[in-house]
Amino acid sequence: MSHFFAYLSRMKFIRRWGLMYNTYPENIQEHSLRVALIAHTLAIIRNRVFGGGLNPERTATLALYHDATEVLTGDLPAPIKYFNPEIRQASKNVEAAAAQRLFEMLPVGLRDAYETFFFDAEADHEHHELVKAADKLCAYMKCLEEVGAGNREFSQAEKALRESVEAIGLPEVAYFLEIFIPSFKLTLDELC
């Protein structure tokens, strides 16, 4: 018997943005889907617009699992996670232990198919790079939505995340910012 998917099904219970007032709550299951959609698109942009050769489906699948360990650890808010180098390293250690535990829940005969979702990001560096970029873009999009809904709680985070996303320096991210992000500042009536 494997508890792997029973644990993954609990992603819907892990809330993001725990220190901030939200006009609508976001859980890691919703977030992971959104990151997968954006990561997939970033890979397509890299391939079609900038001559890359990545596998968009691989990128999307890595994104689906990028926060899976949080079913064991919870979502540690960034101000805490990055408070100082010791806490950051301790957080990495906890995440690594959670990844190992979750991975070991898989039947032995399936583990090799899931290994890169939990370990050795350097072996798949370009795909993981786009997942990280998509993760930041999604955080920025959440801020835009919250500010657009009148929630000033996200105003500073929006500015900081915009700078952080722009600093990524990937052409596909700049393309995404230019082509897709402006729509997030529109109302539904303006989108029609």
ABEGO torsion letter per residue (X at the ends): XBAAAAAAAAAAABBBGAABBBABBBBAAAAAAAAAAAAAAAAAAAAAAAGBABBAAAAAAAAAAAAAAAAAAEBBBAAAAAABAAAAAAAAAAAAAAAAAAAAABBAAAAAAAAAAABGAAAAAAAAAAAAAAAAAAAAAAAAAAAAAGBAAAAAAAAAAAAAAAAAGBAAAAAAAAAAAAAAABBAAAAX
